């Protein structure tokens, strides 16, 4: 029994141990001091450790036993598999941290750019408003702004109406994608029994115009956003109906 247990321990593969961040940083610093350049390349650092092992074994008796040499001498006695594992592990972590740092840096740059663009828009809006104040009497300007506000409210009400009908259609026909067509939605809405209860009550003309204008506006936005790109199958999912080449398919 003891013999069998001993044999099983001998055949068990060795599991490398992490020697810690300090060891990895010591190898990096020693390489920089000796070569004059920085590196985080795991293969280079591992080869540097092997060179240290060879050099220090040859001049063990000539060491001055400084604190640095004591640390290096201790490092060369470590298990080679542990050394390779530690260097690979911390080099990968450092690379991952660098990539993450670069990602956040690019995100911050994007945010700053958007803030700068927003400030430019606000400044242009202010200049436009000041120009209008000079060109139009204050009452006329107030009327114009009131009309614009009413248009925004009407647009929000229209969007809420259409999106509510789309939601109901998708609930009733989860596998059907014909909700992307204004005529299909109008026919579906027209057959609903209790529009008032669902808060989607409108005249036929108002409903038809709401569906048409809603999808025309969405298509216009998509045309602007993708004017310089080929439509892909992923992008096509958001369009009313396009093929992979970007051509619209008009359903009759």
Sine and cosine of phi, psi and omega as CSV:
sin_phi,cos_phi,sin_psi,cos_psi,sin_omega,cos_omega
0.00,0.00,-0.72,0.69,0.01,-1.00
-0.89,0.46,-0.63,0.78,-0.01,-1.00
-0.90,0.44,-0.64,0.77,0.00,-1.00
-0.92,0.40,-0.66,0.75,0.02,-1.00
-0.90,0.44,-0.66,0.75,0.00,-1.00
-0.90,0.44,-0.67,0.74,0.01,-1.00
-0.90,0.44,-0.64,0.77,-0.01,-1.00
-0.92,0.40,-0.55,0.83,0.04,-1.00
-0.94,0.35,-0.60,0.80,0.00,-1.00
-0.92,0.39,-0.59,0.81,-0.05,-1.00
-0.99,0.14,-0.19,0.98,-0.02,-1.00
-0.94,0.33,0.79,-0.61,-0.03,-1.00
-0.91,0.41,0.53,-0.85,-0.01,-1.00
-0.97,0.26,0.72,-0.69,0.03,-1.00
-0.98,-0.20,0.92,-0.39,-0.05,-1.00
-0.88,0.48,0.50,-0.87,0.00,-1.00
-0.93,-0.37,0.56,-0.83,0.07,-1.00
-0.98,0.19,0.86,-0.50,-0.01,-1.00
-0.99,0.13,-0.09,1.00,0.12,-0.99
0.97,-0.23,0.34,-0.94,0.00,-1.00
-0.88,0.47,-0.58,0.81,-0.04,-1.00
-0.87,0.49,-0.66,0.75,0.01,-1.00
-0.90,0.44,-0.70,0.71,0.00,-1.00
-0.87,0.49,-0.71,0.70,0.00,-1.00
-0.91,0.41,-0.57,0.82,0.02,-1.00
-0.90,0.44,-0.66,0.75,0.04,-1.00
-0.90,0.44,-0.66,0.76,0.03,-1.00
-0.89,0.45,-0.73,0.68,-0.04,-1.00
-0.92,0.40,-0.64,0.77,0.00,-1.00
-0.91,0.41,-0.64,0.77,0.05,-1.00
-0.89,0.46,-0.68,0.73,0.00,-1.00
-0.90,0.43,-0.67,0.74,-0.01,-1.00
-0.90,0.44,-0.60,0.80,-0.07,-1.00
-1.00,0.09,-0.57,0.82,-0.09,-1.00
-0.97,-0.24,-0.30,0.96,0.02,-1.00
0.99,0.15,0.17,0.99,0.02,-1.00
-0.68,-0.73,0.43,-0.90,0.05,-1.00
-1.00,-0.01,0.49,-0.87,0.12,-0.99
-0.42,-0.91,0.54,-0.84,0.13,-0.99
-0.85,-0.53,0.21,0.98,-0.02,-1.00
-0.95,0.31,0.86,-0.51,-0.09,-1.00
-0.89,0.45,-0.62,0.78,-0.01,-1.00
-0.91,0.41,-0.68,0.74,0.00,-1.00
-0.89,0.46,-0.70,0.72,-0.02,-1.00
-0.92,0.38,-0.60,0.80,0.03,-1.00
-0.91,0.41,-0.68,0.73,0.05,-1.00
-0.90,0.44,-0.58,0.82,0.04,-1.00
-0.90,0.44,-0.67,0.75,0.04,-1.00
-0.89,0.46,-0.67,0.74,0.01,-1.00
-0.89,0.45,-0.60,0.80,0.05,-1.00
-0.91,0.41,-0.63,0.78,0.05,-1.00
-0.89,0.46,-0.67,0.74,0.02,-1.00
-0.84,0.55,-0.73,0.68,-0.03,-1.00
-0.90,0.43,-0.74,0.67,-0.06,-1.00
-0.92,0.40,-0.69,0.73,-0.08,-1.00
-0.96,0.26,-0.48,0.88,0.07,-1.00
-0.93,0.38,-0.50,0.87,-0.02,-1.00
-0.98,0.22,-0.43,0.90,-0.06,-1.00
-0.82,-0.57,0.59,0.80,-0.01,-1.00
-0.83,0.56,-0.63,0.78,-0.07,-1.00
-0.97,0.26,-0.32,0.95,-0.09,-1.00
-1.00,-0.10,0.06,1.00,-0.03,-1.00
-0.93,0.37,0.61,-0.79,0.06,-1.00
-0.99,0.11,-0.10,0.99,0.04,-1.00
0.88,0.48,0.62,0.79,0.14,-0.99
-0.94,0.33,0.22,-0.97,-0.03,-1.00
-0.86,0.51,-0.64,0.77,0.00,-1.00
-0.91,0.42,-0.70,0.71,-0.03,-1.00
-0.92,0.39,-0.55,0.84,0.06,-1.00
-0.90,0.44,-0.67,0.75,0.01,-1.00
-0.91,0.41,-0.68,0.74,0.01,-1.00
-0.91,0.42,-0.67,0.74,0.00,-1.00
-0.88,0.47,-0.60,0.80,0.06,-1.00
-0.93,0.37,-0.60,0.80,-0.05,-1.00
-0.92,0.40,-0.55,0.83,-0.07,-1.00
-0.97,0.24,-0.18,0.98,0.02,-1.00
-1.00,0.00,-0.08,1.00,-0.03,-1.00
-0.94,0.34,0.40,-0.92,0.06,-1.00
-0.90,0.43,0.71,-0.70,-0.08,-1.00
-0.88,0.48,-0.62,0.78,0.01,-1.00
-0.92,0.39,-0.60,0.80,0.05,-1.00
-0.90,0.43,-0.65,0.76,-0.01,-1.00
-0.89,0.45,-0.76,0.65,-0.01,-1.00
-0.88,0.48,-0.70,0.72,-0.01,-1.00
-0.88,0.47,-0.71,0.71,-0.03,-1.00
-0.89,0.45,-0.72,0.70,-0.03,-1.00
-0.91,0.42,-0.70,0.71,0.02,-1.00
-0.88,0.48,-0.70,0.72,-0.05,-1.00
-0.88,0.48,-0.78,0.62,-0.10,-1.00
-0.97,0.22,-0.45,0.89,0.09,-1.00
-0.92,0.40,-0.66,0.75,0.04,-1.00
-0.90,0.43,-0.67,0.74,0.02,-1.00
-0.89,0.45,-0.66,0.75,0.00,-1.00
-0.91,0.42,-0.65,0.76,0.03,-1.00
-0.90,0.44,-0.65,0.76,0.02,-1.00
-0.90,0.43,-0.67,0.74,0.03,-1.00
-0.89,0.45,-0.62,0.78,0.01,-1.00
-0.91,0.41,-0.68,0.73,0.03,-1.00
-0.89,0.46,-0.65,0.76,0.02,-1.00
-0.91,0.41,-0.65,0.76,0.03,-1.00
-0.89,0.46,-0.67,0.74,0.03,-1.00
-0.90,0.43,-0.60,0.80,0.01,-1.00
-0.89,0.45,-0.74,0.67,-0.01,-1.00
-0.92,0.40,-0.54,0.84,0.04,-1.00
-0.90,0.44,-0.70,0.72,0.02,-1.00
-0.91,0.40,-0.59,0.81,0.04,-1.00
-0.90,0.43,-0.67,0.74,0.02,-1.00
-0.90,0.43,-0.63,0.78,0.04,-1.00
-0.89,0.45,-0.64,0.76,0.03,-1.00
-0.91,0.42,-0.66,0.75,0.01,-1.00
-0.90,0.44,-0.69,0.73,0.02,-1.00
-0.89,0.46,-0.64,0.77,0.02,-1.00
-0.90,0.44,-0.69,0.73,0.01,-1.00
-0.90,0.43,-0.62,0.78,0.04,-1.00
-0.90,0.43,-0.66,0.75,0.03,-1.00
-0.90,0.44,-0.66,0.75,0.03,-1.00
-0.90,0.43,-0.63,0.78,0.01,-1.00
-0.90,0.43,-0.64,0.77,0.04,-1.00
-0.90,0.44,-0.63,0.77,0.03,-1.00
-0.89,0.45,-0.67,0.75,0.01,-1.00
-0.90,0.44,-0.68,0.73,0.00,-1.00
-0.91,0.42,-0.63,0.78,0.03,-1.00
-0.91,0.41,-0.69,0.73,0.02,-1.00
-0.89,0.45,-0.62,0.78,0.03,-1.00
-0.91,0.43,-0.65,0.76,0.01,-1.00
-0.91,0.42,-0.68,0.73,0.02,-1.00
-0.89,0.46,-0.67,0.74,0.02,-1.00
-0.89,0.47,-0.67,0.74,0.00,-1.00
-0.90,0.43,-0.67,0.74,0.03,-1.00
-0.89,0.45,-0.62,0.78,0.04,-1.00
-0.90,0.43,-0.69,0.73,0.02,-1.00
-0.89,0.45,-0.60,0.80,0.04,-1.00
-0.88,0.48,-0.56,0.83,0.01,-1.00
-0.97,0.22,-0.56,0.83,-0.10,-1.00
-1.00,0.07,-0.54,0.84,-0.08,-1.00
-0.90,-0.44,0.54,-0.84,0.14,-0.99
-0.89,0.45,0.42,-0.91,-0.08,-1.00
-0.87,0.50,-0.61,0.79,-0.01,-1.00
-0.91,0.41,-0.65,0.76,0.02,-1.00
-0.90,0.44,-0.65,0.76,0.01,-1.00
-0.91,0.41,-0.67,0.74,0.04,-1.00
-0.88,0.48,-0.65,0.76,0.03,-1.00
-0.89,0.45,-0.67,0.74,0.01,-1.00
-0.89,0.46,-0.71,0.71,0.00,-1.00
-0.91,0.42,-0.61,0.80,0.01,-1.00
-0.90,0.43,-0.66,0.75,0.04,-1.00
-0.90,0.45,-0.64,0.77,0.03,-1.00
-0.90,0.44,-0.66,0.75,0.03,-1.00
-0.90,0.44,-0.65,0.76,0.02,-1.00
-0.90,0.44,-0.62,0.79,0.03,-1.00
-0.90,0.44,-0.63,0.78,0.03,-1.00
-0.90,0.43,-0.68,0.73,0.01,-1.00
-0.90,0.44,-0.70,0.71,0.00,-1.00
-0.89,0.46,-0.62,0.78,0.02,-1.00
-0.91,0.43,-0.67,0.74,0.02,-1.00
-0.90,0.44,-0.66,0.76,0.02,-1.00
-0.91,0.42,-0.66,0.75,0.05,-1.00
-0.88,0.48,-0.73,0.69,-0.01,-1.00
-0.88,0.48,-0.66,0.75,0.00,-1.00
-0.90,0.44,-0.65,0.76,0.02,-1.00
-0.89,0.45,-0.79,0.61,-0.05,-1.00
-0.90,0.44,-0.70,0.71,-0.05,-1.00
-0.92,0.39,-0.50,0.86,0.08,-1.00
-0.93,0.38,-0.67,0.74,0.02,-1.00
-0.91,0.42,-0.66,0.75,0.04,-1.00
-0.86,0.50,-0.69,0.73,0.01,-1.00
-0.88,0.48,-0.68,0.73,0.01,-1.00
-0.91,0.41,-0.65,0.76,0.01,-1.00
-0.88,0.47,-0.71,0.70,-0.02,-1.00
-0.92,0.40,-0.49,0.87,0.05,-1.00
-0.94,0.34,-0.67,0.74,-0.01,-1.00
-0.97,0.25,-0.56,0.83,-0.03,-1.00
-0.77,-0.64,0.96,0.27,-0.12,-0.99
-0.89,0.46,-0.43,0.90,-0.05,-1.00
-0.99,-0.16,0.05,1.00,-0.06,-1.00
-0.98,-0.19,0.76,-0.65,-0.01,-1.00
-0.97,-0.25,0.22,0.97,-0.03,-1.00
-0.95,0.30,-0.07,1.00,0.05,-1.00
-0.90,0.44,-0.18,0.98,-0.01,-1.00
-0.98,0.20,-0.06,1.00,-0.03,-1.00
-0.95,-0.31,0.79,-0.61,-0.02,-1.00
-0.84,0.54,-0.66,0.75,-0.04,-1.00
-0.90,0.43,-0.63,0.78,0.03,-1.00
-0.90,0.44,-0.69,0.72,0.00,-1.00
-0.91,0.42,-0.65,0.76,0.00,-1.00
-0.88,0.47,-0.71,0.71,0.01,-1.00
-0.89,0.46,-0.64,0.77,0.02,-1.00
-0.90,0.43,-0.73,0.68,0.00,-1.00
-0.88,0.48,-0.66,0.75,-0.07,-1.00
-0.89,0.45,-0.45,0.89,-0.03,-1.00
-1.00,-0.05,-0.07,1.00,0.00,-1.00
-0.92,0.38,0.70,-0.71,-0.12,-0.99
-0.96,0.26,-0.70,0.72,-0.13,-0.99
-0.84,-0.55,0.99,0.15,-0.05,-1.00
-0.94,0.33,-0.55,0.84,-0.04,-1.00
-0.90,0.43,-0.65,0.76,-0.01,-1.00
-0.91,0.42,-0.54,0.84,0.00,-1.00
-1.00,0.04,-0.01,1.00,0.01,-1.00
0.88,0.47,0.65,0.76,0.02,-1.00
-0.77,-0.64,0.55,0.83,-0.04,-1.00
-0.99,0.13,0.82,-0.58,0.05,-1.00
-0.46,-0.89,0.24,-0.97,0.14,-0.99
-0.97,0.26,0.30,-0.95,-0.01,-1.00
-0.86,0.51,-0.69,0.72,-0.02,-1.00
-0.91,0.42,-0.66,0.75,0.01,-1.00
-0.90,0.43,-0.68,0.73,-0.01,-1.00
-0.91,0.42,-0.71,0.70,-0.01,-1.00
-0.87,0.48,-0.70,0.72,0.02,-1.00
-0.91,0.41,-0.58,0.81,0.01,-1.00
-0.90,0.43,-0.71,0.70,0.00,-1.00
-0.90,0.44,-0.70,0.72,-0.04,-1.00
-0.91,0.42,-0.76,0.65,-0.05,-1.00
-0.91,0.41,-0.58,0.82,0.01,-1.00
-0.87,0.49,-0.77,0.63,-0.05,-1.00
-0.96,0.28,-0.52,0.86,0.08,-1.00
-0.90,0.45,-0.66,0.75,0.01,-1.00
-0.91,0.40,-0.67,0.74,0.01,-1.00
-0.90,0.44,-0.65,0.76,0.02,-1.00
-0.91,0.41,-0.62,0.79,0.02,-1.00
-0.89,0.45,-0.67,0.74,0.02,-1.00
-0.91,0.42,-0.66,0.76,0.00,-1.00
-0.92,0.39,-0.61,0.79,0.03,-1.00
-0.88,0.47,-0.63,0.77,0.02,-1.00
-0.93,0.36,-0.67,0.74,-0.08,-1.00
-0.94,0.35,-0.54,0.84,-0.09,-1.00
-0.91,-0.42,0.44,0.90,-0.05,-1.00
-0.89,0.45,-0.44,0.90,-0.04,-1.00
-0.95,-0.31,0.19,0.98,-0.07,-1.00
-0.82,-0.57,0.49,-0.87,0.18,-0.98
-0.98,0.20,0.64,-0.77,0.05,-1.00
-0.96,0.29,0.72,-0.69,0.10,-1.00
-0.98,-0.19,0.12,-0.99,0.00,-1.00
-0.90,0.43,-0.53,0.85,0.03,-1.00
-0.92,0.39,-0.70,0.72,0.01,-1.00
-0.91,0.41,-0.56,0.83,-0.05,-1.00
-0.90,0.45,-0.43,0.90,0.02,-1.00
-0.87,0.49,-0.46,0.89,-0.04,-1.00
-1.00,-0.05,-0.13,0.99,-0.02,-1.00
-1.00,0.00,0.25,-0.97,0.04,-1.00
-0.90,0.44,-0.78,0.63,0.02,-1.00
-0.14,-0.99,0.96,-0.28,0.04,-1.00
-0.69,-0.72,0.38,-0.93,0.15,-0.99
-0.99,-0.12,-0.01,-1.00,-0.11,-0.99
-0.92,0.38,-0.31,0.95,0.02,-1.00
-1.00,0.06,-0.01,1.00,0.04,-1.00
1.00,-0.04,0.02,1.00,0.00,-1.00
-0.99,0.12,0.70,-0.72,0.03,-1.00
-0.97,0.26,0.63,-0.77,0.09,-1.00
-0.95,-0.30,0.91,-0.41,-0.03,-1.00
-1.00,-0.01,0.88,-0.47,-0.01,-1.00
-1.00,0.05,0.83,-0.55,-0.01,-1.00
-0.99,-0.15,0.00,0.00,0.00,0.00
